[in-house]
C-alpha cells in the first residue's frame, strides 16, 4: 500500500532537520495546522498527514474494524513514520491525537522521541476522583445527536468547540471541516474518541512531553491538563492564554512559541 497517498502525507522544511509530525483531531485534517507550519518549517522537517477517512486521505482504505479503536490510528502514525524513515521524531497531537501519539510512541519508541499534547483528554467522562468534563449521559446525548443529524450537530457544536464567539469565522471553519467528513466515518471516529479511556496508557510515557491546555476549553477542562501532567513524570504543563479547543487556529503565535520553546529545550537540555 502507498502510505503517502493513503494518508495524504506532505513534508516541508529542511530535509536534514529534526522531524516534527503534526496530527489533527476528530473532524479535521492537516489544514488545521497551516498557521503553525511556516514558523516550524524554518528549523524543522515538518510532516503533515490526514488520518484515513479525513481530508485528502484515501477513503477506500478506511474500515470500521480498524478505526473503531485508537490503536488503528496509532498504526497509521507508525506506518507514516516508517515510510519516511523517521527516528526520534517529535509527535504533536491535537485533541484525541495526543492519546494516539502515546500509543504510537509505546509501539515504536525508535520512531517517536518526544510528545506535544495539545488540549489532550485521556477520558471525557467524569468518574469519582476524575473530571473529564462530561457525564455519561452527556456523551450519550452528544453521540445520539451526531448520529441522527450530523450536519446539524456540526453546525451547532463546532462553534462551541472552537470557543471564540467574537470570531465567528473560526467556528465556521471548524463547521466546514466537520461537514466535509463522511457522516458514517465521523460516527465511528466520534465513538472511538468520546468513549475511549486512555488514562492507563499515560503511565507508559517515558519520553519528554509537553502538555498544552487553554485557559478555557469546554472539551478539555483545566483539571484534565493537570491530570495528564501528574500522570506523566517526564511532562511539563503550559496553560495558553487562549480560549477553545483549537489553539493552533485561535492562538497560533502562542501555540507555536510554546512548541518551539519545548523543541529548543530538547536540543539544548541545559
Secondary structure, DSSP 8 states (H G I E B T S, - for coil): --HHHHTT-EEES-TTS-EEEEE--TT--GGGGHHHHHHHHTTSEEEE---TTSTTS-GGG--HHHHTSHHHHHHHHHHHHHHTT--SEEEEEETHHHHHHHHHHHH-TTTEEEEEEES--SB-B-BTTB--SB-HHHHHHHHHHHHH-HHHHHHHHHHHHH--TT-HHHHHHHHHHHHTS-HHHHHHHHHHHHT-B-GGGGGG--SEEEEEEEEE-SSS-HHHHHHHHHH-TTEEEEEEEEESS-HHHHSHHHHHHHHHHHHHHHH---
